[in-house]
Amino acid sequence: MRNSLRTSVRGSFTAGLAATVSLALAATIVAPTSSASSPDAPSRPVTASDGTVLPLSVVGSPGLPSSASVDPDNVALSLQLAASGFTQPLFVQTAADGVARLFVVERDGVIKIFQSGAVRSTPYLNIRGRVNSSGSEQGLLGLVFSPTFTTDRHFWVSYTDSAGALQVSRFTASSAGSATAQPTTELKVLRVTHPDATNHNAGMLAFGRDGYLYISTGDSGGVGDPGNKAQNRKTLAGKILRINPRSFCSDRKYCIPASNPYASPGGYYGAIWLYGVRNVWRFSIDRLSGDLWLGDVGQDAWEEVTRVPYGQKARNLGWSCREGRTVFNASRCSGSATYYDPTIAYSHASGESVTGGYVYRGSKYASRLSGLYVFGDFVSGHLWVHGQGKTVRVGEVGPYRLASFGESGTGELYAVTLDGNLYRLVASAG
């Protein structure tokens, strides 16, 4: 789930942190572009820690258009308990079935239903015997339902298997409204080997506006990406993948979309959409714009969130040449590559393990949250919103709790905490 180093406290958090996150050091900051349709910011010089100017091409990733959200300075966020008693919940998801229910993913391999204010006693799915949750970042990691779930009844999960690999599998419910799904319906779709360490498995799943499935993979763990896998396009580690899991091609239980950047000449690695990520534990897809929002957990100094506009592909997000907007390992940098800055980068004075969130598209709190990107940090417990070129701290969850955010069918936001709770996010005047 997280960088296992995050499980030990590195010291008390800095008191009296500013409400607005410091996006980067003045020497390295690049302001987000002001329009979703505008080009990325121009390339800029990159300076190593010793002051050497490196011959690298770095492009700024865009922020939200100034007109796309309400004012982020006028909101406060709090959590309202919806349910408790879960066992290390890692994610909360909804199905496109028109039924007001949520599915809570527990790390050991169980999915439970929350509906009508209560948690069903019988799990929706129980695959404990197939899920390896022995490592602190292993387990049942992701869940997504088919955009046409009411007719095909398919859903996909990701989990670490007995060998530590990331397994993406499809299951089929007996009916769209059924209260349980059978483990015997599993169809193994895609497997990403993970032989080097138990951390950095990623495992987030989401369908895009294009109808394809996006998958995050970790860099295979360790410290500093020892195998340099995130920059290597001949491995699926440290990537965002994009596949069509509703069709079969050749001997695979999925097809590679022809529009993928490395689809030709085909093969396993054609699934790569973006590369150069460390461990995108949670990402989301804006249900209005189709943009990707990637929350990538950092190494020693910086946490980052990158907005990738809809349809943009083949972007190198920098790891492990770069961490945040700074150079991490100059020996991994290439003068022939183009790197993309994160939209948001905050230092470990503010938090040490980003929990990527969602752009709010609900109606209940539209006057306070409409168009704002909501995210947080697992270690510090801070909550932030981003919009109009600003990232503002707006609430607290408490240290070592915030596992994931989730969206209801109507776009309202929820959160699960590692101590077993499901919460609704409540917005009020800031």
Secondary structure, DSSP 8 states (H G I E B T S, - for coil): ---GGGGS--S---TT--SB---S-TTT-----S-TTS-----EEEE-TTS-EEEEEEE------TTSS--GGGEEEEEEEEE---SSEEEEE--SSS--EEEEEETTTEEEEEETTEE-SS-SEE-GGG----STT-SEEEEEE-TTHHHH-EEEEEEE-TTS-EEEEEEEBSSTT-S-B-GGG-EEEEEE---S-SS-----EEE-TTS-EEEE----SSSS-TT--TT-TTSSTTEEEEEBTTS-BTTBSSB--TTSTT-SS-SGGGGEEEE--S-EEEEEE-TTT--EEEEE--SSSEEEEEEE-TT--S-B--TTTEETTEES-GGG--TT-EEE--SEEEETTT-SSEEEEEE---STTHHHHTT-EEEEETTT-EEEEEETTEEEEEEE--TTTEEEEEE-TTS-EEEEETTTEEEEEEEEE-
